[in-house]
Amino acid sequence: MPKFEVTRRAFLGTVAAASLASAADGWTELFDGHSLNGWRPSEHKDSWKVQDGALVADGGRSHLFYAGNFHGADFKNFELEVECQARHLCNSGVYFHTKYQETNFPGKGFEVQINNTHIGDGGYRERKKTASLYGIRNVYKQFVGDDEWFRMRVLVRGKSVQIHLNDMLMVDYVEPTPPVIPPSDLEPERFLDRGTFALQCHNTGSIARFRSVRVRPLPDDTPTPPGPAPAVDDVFRAIINDGRHNIPMVDYHTHLKEGLTLDQALANSRRIGIEYGIAINCGKGFPTANDAAARAFVDSMKGQPCFVAMQAEGREWTQMFSDKAAGLFDYIFTDSMTWTDNHGRRMRLWIPEEVGTIADPQDFMNTLVDRAVGILEHEPVDIYANPTFLPEVIAKDYDRLWTEERMQKVIAAAAKNGVAIEINNRYKLPSPAFIRAAKAGGCKFSFGTNNTGPNDLGRCEYGLRMVDECKLVWQDFFTPGSWYPKAIERKPGVLKG
């Protein structure tokens, strides 16, 4: 007997055993492993088949709704576990609290996204990755590979929705009372209720496989787990609304400093609905000053639901790290806050003692712009952080010193080299005028906090305000690998051998 057939039969035996054991452990398998019994497909019904012990989605748009007898196909609180596999460019999903609908996308309930490498259709770029609570709590980093079997677990208790991807807690959403997910031009009204489950076939060639769909119902009166109720304010609404309109809710500039632990940061990320890029300072005078230390940090972050970033410090970093080590990070960012002036004096612009007196602000600005352009032209960085920062001694003259000509030089260099401009929450930079000019110049943007510890880890309030004030849309925003390859791949050989 071929090895695959032995494995398949063993798996089907496991499915049958799990189904028989449901009364004992509370779990019931909804897919029998060999037929569509208990499932009802919509519109393109031939898009669903059973092959090698798995439900296979491939064809015209269709949704496969659970319509079997178990629990009346009606679930309020539950634990759902789905084992699935996505082929290259697959776009699929798992719905809950939904009901049968013959055409279009389900008009009721919530979708848990399945998308590892799907990039979107036409000019649209799909950023929401596997394990997103679609349009409400989005995940922007890919954590499982194409053709890799993975497990998604959805736990609904009262107003709480938790989503695990394999062993990672990706989403921990608590719905406010009353819900604040009103209907929009994109989606119908969404609120936790009750209903059945559905699997998605998005389009022909978008192949997804499901080999197990099992559920453990919980009592209807199961309470929401204890914890602080979400603060529903304008920022809360903006995070959801902008995320629904495909603007990536990611803070790419988060530090574990002043006692802030990774667990605390991740819990905060899930609570507020903004994914984090955890950054380590790499360069002269920092503990991470060589390849070995950089690799150790990346290794320590494996299996964590966040981006991992290198903050390249000073201009010396290019001779301290190799392409191979720097390439382990999801992206690299730097700023123009550390450089050497025309007299050989190295300064860090946020330290007044190093800056000293600026006798000629115009000359200083010309040098600063030259250094910034040089960084953007020659260093393999994906994001320009803390943009347009000025030392305290001249910061009051920001609008006068950042002339149109100076702004355009920096903007042109960023656009030419595919470097995103950070909208920085800590310093409230760059100015709206700069952002509007950068948008017109074809630049991409990213949100960044640059926190000093746990107490100033905000919610990207300045960035969200700039979205409205400067009329930014999703096409204006950076996500790693979305528009072009990583900078370390576009500029090979710049770093040390």
Long-range contacts (C-beta under 8 A, 24 or more apart in sequence): 4-52, 8-52, 8-53, 11-53, 11-211, 12-53, 15-53, 15-211, 15-212, 18-212, 18-214, 25-216, 26-216, 26-217, 27-81, 27-214, 27-215, 27-216, 28-70, 28-71, 28-214, 28-215, 28-216, 29-212, 29-213, 29-214, 30-66, 30-68, 30-70, 30-197, 30-213, 30-214, 30-215, 31-55, 31-210, 31-211, 31-212, 31-213, 33-211, 36-64, 37-68, 38-66, 38-67, 38-68, 38-69, 38-70, 39-64, 39-65, 39-66, 39-67, 39-68, 40-64, 40-65, 40-66, 40-67, 40-100, 41-65, 42-100, 42-101, 42-102, 42-103, 43-102, 43-103, 44-201, 47-201, 48-201, 51-209, 53-211, 54-85, 54-209, 54-210, 54-211, 55-199, 55-209, 55-210, 55-211, 55-213, 56-207, 56-208, 56-209, 56-210, 57-92, 57-199, 57-200, 57-201, 57-202, 57-206, 57-207, 57-208, 57-209, 57-210, 58-201, 58-204, 58-205, 58-206, 58-207, 58-208, 59-201, 59-204, 60-201, 60-203, 60-204, 61-201, 61-202, 61-203, 62-201, 63-95, 63-101, 63-105, 63-106, 63-198, 63-199, 63-200, 63-201, 64-198, 64-199, 64-200, 64-201, 65-98, 65-99, 65-100, 65-196, 65-197, 65-198, 66-196, 66-197, 66-198, 66-213, 67-100, 67-196, 70-215, 71-215, 71-217, 73-196, 74-194, 74-195, 74-196, 75-194, 75-195, 75-196, 75-197, 75-215, 75-217, 76-156, 76-193, 76-194, 76-218, 76-220, 77-156, 77-157, 77-158, 77-217, 77-218, 77-219, 77-220, 77-222, 78-154, 78-155, 78-156, 78-215, 78-216, 78-217, 78-218, 79-153, 79-154, 79-155, 79-156, 79-215, 79-216, 79-218, 80-153, 80-154, 80-155, 80-197, 80-213, 80-214, 80-215, 80-216, 81-151, 81-152, 81-153, 81-154, 81-212, 81-213, 81-214, 81-215, 82-151, 82-152, 82-153, 82-154, 82-210, 82-212, 82-213, 82-214, 83-149, 83-150, 83-151, 83-210, 83-211, 83-212, 84-114, 84-149, 84-150, 84-151, 84-152, 84-208, 84-209, 84-210, 84-211, 85-147, 85-148, 85-149, 85-150, 85-208, 85-209, 85-211, 86-114, 86-115, 86-116, 86-117, 86-130, 86-144, 86-146, 86-147, 86-207, 86-208, 86-209, 87-146, 87-147, 87-206, 87-207, 87-208, 87-209, 88-117, 88-146, 88-147, 89-117, 89-118, 89-119, 89-205, 89-206, 90-114, 90-115, 90-116, 90-117, 90-118, 90-146, 90-202, 90-206, 90-207, 90-208, 91-115, 91-118, 91-126, 91-202, 91-203, 91-206, 92-199, 92-200, 92-201, 92-202, 92-206, 92-208, 93-134, 93-199, 93-200, 93-202, 94-152, 94-154, 94-197, 94-198, 94-199, 94-200, 95-197, 95-198, 95-199, 95-200, 96-154, 96-156, 96-195, 96-197, 97-156, 97-192, 97-193, 97-194, 97-195, 98-195, 98-196, 98-197, 98-198, 99-195, 99-196, 100-196, 106-198, 107-188, 108-188, 108-193, 108-195, 109-190, 109-193, 109-195, 109-198, 110-134, 110-136, 110-161, 110-190, 110-192, 111-135, 111-200, 112-152, 112-154, 112-163, 113-138, 113-139, 114-152, 114-200, 114-208, 116-142, 116-144, 116-145, 116-146, 117-142, 117-146, 118-206, 119-482, 121-203, 124-246, 125-246, 125-474, 125-475, 125-479, 125-482, 125-483, 126-246, 127-246, 127-248, 127-474, 127-479, 127-482, 128-246, 130-165, 131-163, 131-164, 131-165, 131-168, 131-170, 131-171, 132-170, 132-171, 133-161, 133-163, 133-171, 133-173, 135-186, 135-187, 135-190, 135-240, 135-243, 135-244, 136-173, 136-181, 136-190, 136-240, 136-243, 136-244, 136-273, 137-161, 137-163, 137-171, 137-173, 137-270, 137-273, 138-243, 138-248, 138-249, 138-273, 138-275, 139-165, 139-170, 139-171, 139-275, 139-305, 140-248, 140-249, 140-250, 140-275, 140-307, 140-479, 141-275, 141-305, 141-306, 141-307, 141-330, 141-480, 143-168, 143-170, 143-305, 149-211, 156-192, 156-218, 157-218, 157-222, 157-223, 157-224, 157-225, 158-222, 158-223, 158-224, 158-225, 159-192, 159-224, 160-224, 160-225, 161-192, 165-305, 167-303, 168-303, 168-304, 168-305, 169-266, 169-270, 169-305, 170-270, 170-305, 171-270, 172-267, 172-270, 172-271, 173-270, 173-273, 174-224, 174-227, 174-229, 174-230, 175-230, 176-229, 176-230, 176-232, 176-236, 177-229, 180-232, 180-236, 180-237, 180-240, 181-240, 184-241, 184-244, 186-244, 186-245, 187-244, 194-220, 230-271, 235-459, 235-461, 235-464, 236-272, 236-273, 238-464, 238-467, 238-468, 239-272, 239-273, 239-274, 239-459, 239-464, 240-273, 242-464, 242-467, 243-273, 245-473, 245-474, 246-474, 247-467, 247-472, 247-473, 247-474, 247-477, 248-275, 248-474, 248-477, 248-478, 248-479, 249-273, 249-274, 249-275, 249-447, 249-460, 250-274, 250-275, 250-276, 250-277, 250-307, 250-446, 250-447, 250-479, 251-275, 251-276, 251-277, 251-425, 251-447, 251-448, 251-449, 251-460, 252-277, 252-279, 252-307, 252-309, 252-331, 252-333, 252-383, 252-422, 252-446, 252-447, 252-448, 252-478, 253-277, 253-279, 253-309, 253-311, 253-333, 253-383, 253-385, 253-422, 253-424, 253-446, 253-447, 253-448, 253-449, 253-450, 254-278, 254-279, 254-449, 254-451, 254-457, 255-279, 255-281, 255-450, 255-451, 255-452, 255-453, 257-451, 257-452, 257-453, 258-452, 258-453, 258-454, 258-455, 259-453, 259-454, 260-451, 260-453, 260-454, 260-457, 262-301, 262-304, 264-454, 265-306, 265-457, 266-304, 266-305, 266-306, 268-457, 269-306, 272-459, 274-447, 274-459, 274-460, 275-305, 275-306, 275-307, 276-306, 276-307, 277-306, 277-307, 277-308, 277-309, 277-330, 277-331, 278-304, 278-306, 278-307, 278-308, 278-309, 279-309, 279-310, 279-311, 279-333, 280-309, 280-310, 280-311, 281-311, 281-313, 282-310, 282-311, 282-312, 282-313, 282-317, 282-320, 282-321, 283-312, 283-313, 283-314, 283-316, 283-317, 283-320, 284-313, 284-314, 284-316, 284-317, 284-320, 285-313, 285-314, 286-313, 289-320, 290-320, 290-321, 291-321, 291-322, 291-324, 291-325, 294-321, 294-325, 294-326, 294-328, 294-329, 295-325, 295-328, 298-328, 298-329, 307-331, 307-480, 309-333, 311-385, 312-379, 312-381, 313-338, 314-338, 314-339, 314-346, 315-339, 315-340, 315-375, 315-379, 317-379, 318-379, 318-494, 318-495, 318-496, 319-495, 319-496, 320-496, 321-495, 321-496, 322-495, 322-496, 322-497, 323-488, 323-492, 323-493, 323-494, 323-495, 326-380, 326-488, 326-495, 327-486, 327-488, 327-489, 330-480, 331-382, 331-383, 331-480, 331-486, 331-487, 332-380, 332-381, 332-382, 332-383, 332-486, 332-487, 332-488, 333-381, 333-382, 333-383, 333-384, 333-385, 333-422, 333-448, 334-375, 334-379, 334-381, 334-384, 334-385, 335-384, 335-385, 335-386, 335-387, 335-389, 336-368, 336-371, 336-372, 336-375, 336-384, 336-386, 336-387, 336-389, 337-386, 337-389, 339-368, 339-371, 341-367, 342-367, 349-389, 349-390, 349-391, 350-389, 350-391, 350-392, 352-391, 352-392, 352-393, 355-391, 355-392, 355-393, 357-393, 358-391, 358-393, 358-394, 361-394, 361-397, 361-401, 362-401, 364-394, 365-401, 365-402, 365-406, 366-406, 369-406, 369-409, 369-410, 372-410, 372-413, 373-409, 373-410, 373-413, 376-410, 376-413, 376-414, 376-416, 376-417, 376-419, 377-413, 377-416, 377-417, 378-494, 379-491, 379-494, 380-487, 380-488, 380-490, 380-491, 380-492, 380-494, 380-495, 381-419, 381-487, 382-418, 382-419, 382-420, 382-478, 382-480, 382-486, 382-487, 383-419, 383-420, 383-421, 383-422, 383-446, 383-448, 383-478, 384-410, 384-414, 384-419, 384-420, 384-421, 384-422, 385-422, 385-424, 385-448, 385-450, 386-422, 386-424, 386-426, 386-427, 386-429, 386-450, 387-421, 387-422, 387-424, 387-429, 387-430, 387-434, 388-429, 388-430, 388-431, 388-434, 389-427, 389-429, 398-431, 399-431, 399-433, 402-431, 402-433, 402-434, 404-437, 407-433, 407-434, 407-437, 407-438, 408-437, 408-441, 411-437, 411-438, 411-441, 411-443, 412-441, 414-438, 414-441, 414-443, 415-441, 415-442, 415-443, 417-487, 418-444, 418-483, 418-484, 418-487, 418-490, 419-443, 419-487, 420-444, 420-445, 420-446, 420-477, 420-478, 421-445, 421-446, 422-446, 422-447, 422-448, 423-447, 423-448, 423-460, 423-462, 423-463, 423-466, 424-448, 424-449, 424-450, 424-462, 425-449, 425-450, 425-458, 425-460, 425-461, 425-462, 425-463, 426-450, 426-451, 426-452, 426-456, 428-462, 432-466, 432-469, 432-470, 435-466, 435-470, 435-472, 436-470, 439-470, 439-472, 439-476, 443-476, 444-476, 444-477, 444-478, 444-483, 445-472, 445-476, 445-477, 445-478, 446-477, 446-478
